[in-house]
Amino acid sequence: MTNRASDTVIVIRGRGRVSALGLGADWNAPASPFSTHAAGLPVAALPAEAEDAVAALRQAHSAYRQLDRTVLLAMLAARLAVASCRLSVGSTSSDNNVATDNWQLAADNLAVSIGSSRGATGRLEEFHAAFMMEGRVPAAASPLTTLGNVASWVAFDAGQTGAAALSHSSTCSSAFQALGNAVAWLRAGMADRFLAGGTEAPLTAFTLAQMRAIGIYSPFTAAPWPCRPGAGRPSTFVLGEGAAVFVLERGSRAALQAAGESALLLDGVGFGFEGLGSKTGLSADGQHFQQAMRTALQQAGTAPADIDAVVLHSPGTPAGDAAERVALRAVFGEQLPLLLSNKWLLGHTLGASAALSLDFALHVLQTQTWPTPPFVTDVNGPGTLPVRRVLVNAAGFGGNAASVVVSMGM
């Protein structure tokens, strides 16, 4: 049975985001948000406002001072998501101080599901560097660098007791693995509410060197928009950091209709895999994209013709961009929906990228607006129809892909 035929719906009650554009839901960027890393490469790092919020959160609890930046970004995005849906309790000050407030969800049957490609990147590298110099590490090294500590600290900060805290890693589709798990649990009645999303803080010299070694990094400097998805050659991959977390609830379609309430709905989640010998490559026709999109559409009970826009994975690599577009034509035909992207604003945030793309899709659904890139590309052109249903793609190393379908429903 498809989701469309069922009374049960997954409602996106709140969303929070931290990225190179700062905090909140504004997707406009009058100037390039990219900066130059000490390694000499352009990156999409957090601006001062967001850095201040991360610093304040680190000082909000004695245990938080030792946490990796990836964990703190997830916690901050979760607090923003809670604040946005007004489900918080125990707040002692204004929304502007969400990093230091006691923002918590009603914890009854609340679960947490967070994706990250690399987890505690910064702390792991710090501990390893110290070990190479001193031959020993502190006892905290292992618990602070396991992937599971990402979701567990978000759960702790949210006041969760007695429910699941799940961390996922499938490279750049990690956040959609987390959302897919949350949707399954909600539909099965194993939780009533989820905090789900993705997070990544990979802007270290070592991680940048890895991306550069693959041969995909952008040759452009930070000022002139160095990440250019859909623009062709040269490859313009740029690394970014950030997180996005969503408050998901199991709801009733009939109840929404009876109340005349419009809501953002997560209609379908689909996954794809192609077993290639190269773990950094993909097939020319994007077979894993095709599988993921078709499965998400089927689960949503939605025909390709009902999709008004697609938020692409499109990282700015010529081969990756081209394969996704071949896959789109295989699913949608030659008349493609509106193609959208946010990576020209945020760079590629690895395990957080799918969640940030979903946040962008929800912004489009709610406002019917999106920013236009200042370079020649096939993304973010003008739309001719209202955008009511959006498909979002993500893919990663290892041959995996994931897609979600979201809509504004009642």
Buried (B, 14 or more C-beta within 10 A) or exposed (E): EEBBEEEEBBBBBBBBBBBBBBBBBEBEBEEBBBBBBEBEBBBBBBBEEBEEBBEBBBEBBEEBEEBBBBBBBBBBBBBBBBBBBEBBEEBEEEBEEBBBBBBBBEBEBBBBBBBBBBBBBBBBBBBBEBEEEEEEBEEEBEEBBBBEBBBBBBBBBBBBEEBBBBBBBBBBBBBBBBBBBBBEBBBEEEBBBBBBBBBBBBBBEBBBEEBBEEEBBBEBBBEEBBBBBBBBEBBBBBBBBBBBBBBBBBBBBEEBEEEEEEBBBBBBBBBBBBEBEEEBBBBEBBBBBBBBBBBBBBBBBBEBEBBBBBBBBBBBBBEBBBBBBBBBBBBBEEEBBBBBBBBBBBBBBBBBBBBBBBBBBBBBBBEEEBBEBEEEBBBBEEBEEEBBBBBBBBBBBBBBBBBBBBBBBE
